[in-house]
């Protein structure tokens, strides 16, 4: 790994800045360089030039590997550097805001190796850990040409042959299918049923398998999206991952991790497109003034910034949940997978409206990189289950959640504190497939903690906040609380069919309530020292008002709070800090000092 990890990320003060994960991400940011600059493989000019050729910029992958990114695909327990999923989300966010194609390459590798960390035996884990640390890639060979995500229909078979297997079938499309050395293959194993097998290409007989050509895609040009065909391919003994016949359940469980991590792809993209649009709005002059002064342009950018903050508040706690409360991920990961890419798509659209015709050009503003970001991010809603698949998964659990939505969960405060208190590093992840479940049942502290959190916020508003800010906070909390109560009461009293459009709509609304609660908990657990400072509570009022507007289009933003937010946006644009609540916290702390 090149360079020393600094003790403190750019421009940050206080406890949060000293956390190792943020320091690590800051060092990675430094090594990757400023994408708006003209030099380096992650600069916008280099990215666009090679995107046109359907290739990755020369040196980009080498730079990521030389820094040591592959170490963070291997858990510490198996000899790597990965402490927890939050750490990897922060690193992936930094990479995604420069080149989503490179980020997806490593993300596909993570998906491919996670079954090994969760269910592999000691020998399997050691083999894969050595390979990944040496730079080898992996893939998740599940999809088939005629079946896609229909996991119940799987034509790839593995017949027994002595102590080993003979593998026959075709997997397509698969990320890293050609470049990857290791494959987690979903196959119907003779005598036991659908299972996952660990396949190492180096152990396969030449001529018994072949890769398909790369698929030509709208975005992610240069990514290895290809396939692999097995023709009576002999697989050594010991290839089975975990319990025989558990393959379908294992897939559903392993996707919970990568569904959460996909939030990092959207966060990185949101940062880039907002940065491009904001800089253009300040530099572009029409009608004798910079276009940011045009009210509708200002509104697009403010909305985009607030959506980014909401996405961050939603993603990071669920990433922490993998090592705090992994049994909750069956529901929470689907919330992230639906809501955060949806917000990302809207931020891209808001930014495109600011750029106008220049957003359509493959040159000019930011060297024409916006069109790549726009095309690349479109895949975020498709990976690891489409928007509809994830909404269906949420809707199927809503009746159970609604029954206890107003009852505090046992140990609730302790779980929420570990998820939302930034002063502590997330616990180290000890991979175990047994810790992940197919349903949350009633375990949903984020939904169930709303009432006590609002009561605490009310006390804080009365005791600590300026009257105008307290009134604005209580007003939006009351409005959300009323809608929330009616929403869960209605679901608890009715029979909800997850397959209907009504089920999809109900699931989407649940995600809004989940996000609102996440923003509130973040303020309660991580902003105690800044709440009474300028912006220390204003950001919360604005993001809650923005979420309320998703349920009530007549809801608006508190105009008196916007000047501080706009000053913060321009500060992040001109400085080294990316758009984040960490910047909000730092600015509030500075104002207090």
Secondary structure, DSSP 8 states (H G I E B T S, - for coil): --S---SS-TT--STGGG-HHHHHHHHHHHHH--TTSSSSTTSHHHHHHHHTTT---TTHHHHHHHHTGGGGGSBGGGTSSB--HHHHHHHHHHHHTT-HHHHHHHHHHHHHHHHHHHH--HHHHHHHHHHHHTT--EEEE---TTTTT-TT----EEEEETTEEEEEEEEEEEETTTT-SEEEEEEEETTTEEEEEEEEGGGS-TTSEEE------SSSTT--EEEEEEEEEEE-TT-B-SSTT-HHHHHHHHHHHHHHHHHHHHHHHHHHHHHHHHHHHHH-EETTEEGGGSHHHHHHHHHHHHHHHHHHHHHHHHHHHHHH-GGGHHHHHHHHHHHHHHHHHHHHHHHHHHHGGGGG-SSSGGGGTHHHHHHHHGGGGTTTS-HHHHHHHHHHHHHHHHHTTTS--TTHHHHHHHHH-TTS--------GGG--S--TT--HHHHTHHHHHHHHHHHHHHHS-HHHHHHHHHHHHHHHHHHHHHHHHHHHS---TTSHHHHHHHHHHHHHHHHHHHHHHHHHH-TTTTTSTTTTHHHHHHHHHHHHHH-TT----GGGHHHHHHHHHHHHHSS--SSHHHHHHHHHHHH-
